[in-house]
Amino acid sequence: MPTNSQSDRSLETTSDVAVAESSSLTPEQYRQKMQRRQQVQHDRVAKASKEKGLIIVNTGNGKGKTTAALGMVLRSLGHGYRVAIVQFIKGAWEPAEKAIFSQFGDRLEFHAMGEGFTWETQDRDRDIQNANTAWQKGLAYILNSDFNLVLLDEINVALKLGYLEIGEILAGLEQKPVSSHVILTGRGAPAALIEKADLVTEMTLVKHPFREQGVKAQPGIEY
């Protein structure tokens, strides 16, 4: 069975060949090729007739897990839905997103319930208590069908550190309304959560200015 890296290289090679072939086609051949591709895509979309609330996991060591989730938050707000955000690790500082989201009034609930990174609190018992308090807050929103989307930001980190029990989280997700969505972000998502999720994205770290260049966190980029 090919590995992920082998599959990626195979897809890249296939893509390169397709680009080379397309560049050698006449305008009429290219138009016919795109028509066939359009029909294939149309058939795929037509077959995707189900609707369901999704469990979404953004994990991995790369930057962008929360940022991608907040994009979905904005999209949901744009459709007029109610959204709740519960942040598990962050909270010692005021994220800029909170200032923007406050403009949406009661359509968005935002709770930063952590006390910063674990090396800042230096109190495991307090971190566990904060994480469990945040989970109970998040669970209340998950069970409330008025909220179309609930973002549990950095909950994966709390799970990885043993502040929360994965069995309790999975049991809570089982109770969500059928049409609502839940996003769980943070590196180190446990295998059981990945198995349960409908959509999983892993952010891969390639380069980071903090590590390679010593560039500090900057407003508008990190916070």
N, C-alpha and C positions, 0 to 999 in steps of 0.2 A: 504494500500500500504506500503511495507516495506521501512524503511529509508535507507540512504546510509550505515550507520554503520551496520544495520541489514543485508543488502545485502553483505557487506564485510565479516561479520562473517559467513554468509552462504557459501560464496565462499571459505573461509578458511577451513570450516568444510568439504566441498566437496573435496577440495584439499587433506586434511588429509586422508579422506577415500580412495581417489584414490591412494595415496602413500602406504597406508596399503594394499590395494588390490593388487597393483603391486608387492609388496615384497613377496606376498604369491603365485604368479603365477610361473608355471614352465617356463623354457626358451622358449619352443615352444608356450605356451599360451601368454607369454609376446610379442614374435615376432608377433603373429597374432594380438594382441591388437594394437601394434604400426603400423602395416600395415593398420588397419582400421582407425586409427587416421591420418595416412599419406594421405589416400584417402579423408577423410573429409577435411583436409587442402588443398589438391590439388583442390578439387571441389570449395572451397571458393575462392581460388586465381583465378581460371578459370572464375568465375562469376564476379570478380572485374575487368572489362574491361575498365572502364572510366578513362580519364585523365583530370585533371583540375588544375588550379592554386589555391592554398589554402590560406585561411586566418587563421593564427595560433596564438593562445593566450597562453602565459605562465604567470600564475598569482599565487596568494597565498602568504602566509606569510613565507614559507620556502625558504631556500637558493637554488640557482641553476637555476633560470629563465633565466638570461642572459647567463649563462654557457651552458645550453641546446641549446639556440638559436645559440650561436657561434659554437656549434657542427654542426648544419645544415649549417652554413656559410662555414665552412671548407669542408663539404661534397659537397656543390655546387661548391666551387672553385676547388675541386678535379675532378669534371666533366667538368671543363673548362668554367663554367658559370661566368657572371659578377654579382657582388653583391654590394649592398650599405648598409652601417650602419649609422644610425643617432641616437646619444645618446641625450636624452632630459634633464636628470637631471645631469648626470655626465658631467665633462668637466673642473672642477677646477683642476683636476689632470690628468696626462697622463696615461691611462691604458696600462698595459703591452701588451695587445692584439694588440694595435695599432702598436707597434714596429714589431710584427710578421707579421701582415697583410700588412705592407708596402712593404714586399717582393713580393707581388703579383702584384705590379705595377698598371696599370690602370684597371685591372680586378676587383679591389676592391676599392670603395670609402668609406672613414671613416671620419665622422664628429662628434666630441664631442662638442655639442652646448649649454650645460647647464653651470651653474656656481657653481655646487656643490649642496648640500642638501639645502632645503628651510631655515633651521635655520642658514645657513652660509651666504646666500645673504641678508636676512632680508629686502627684498624689493619685495613685491608682484607684483607691476606693472612691475618691471624689469623681474621677473620670468615669468609673462604672456607674455611679449614681446619675451623673449628668446624661450619659448615653441612654440609660433606661428611662429617664424622665423624657428625653427627646423621643424615644421610641413610642412611649405611651401617647405623646402629643401627635406623632405621625400616624399612629394607628387610629386615633380618633378621627383624623381627616380621611384616612383610607376607608373607614366604615361609613363615612358620611357621603351619601350618594349625590349631595349637592356639589361636591368637588369632582370635576372631571379628571384632574391631574394632580398627583401628589409627588413632590420631589423630596427624597430622603438623601440629602447631600452628605457625602463622606460616611455614610453608614457602613460601607464595606470596610473602611479602616477600623471602625469600632468592632466589627465582627472579627476582623483579622487579629486584633489585639486581645480578643476574648472578653470585651466589655459587654457583648450581647451574645445570646445563644441563637444559633442559626435555626434550630427547631422552632423557637418562639417566633422568629421573623417569618418563616415559611408558613406557620399556622395562621399568622395574621394576614399574610398575602392571600391565603385561601379564602378569607372572608370578604375580600373586596367585592364591591358591586361588579357585575359582569361587564359593564360598559366603561368603567373608569380605568385610568392608566396610572401606573406607579413607576417612577424612575429611581434607581438606586445607584449612587455614584461612589467612586473611591477605588484606589488600587487594592489588589489582593482579594477580589471577590471570591468567596468560597465556592468550591465545585458544586455543592448542592444548590446554591442560588443560581449559578450559571445553568445548571440542568433545568431548573424551574422556569427560568426566564423565557420570554418569547423572542426578545431581541437583545443581543449581546454585542457590544463593541469594545474592542481592546485598543487603547491608545498606545502606540509604540514610540518610545523615546529614541530619537535619532541624534539630535543635538539639543543642548539647552544652554542659554547664555550665562546662567548662574554657574554651571559647572565648568564650561570651557573658557569663559571670559571673566568670571567674577562680577557679572552684572547683577546689581541688586534688583529686588522686586520693584516694579514700576506701576504707578497709577494708570489705569486703562488697559494694562496688560495682565498683571497678576491680581489686581484688586481694584 
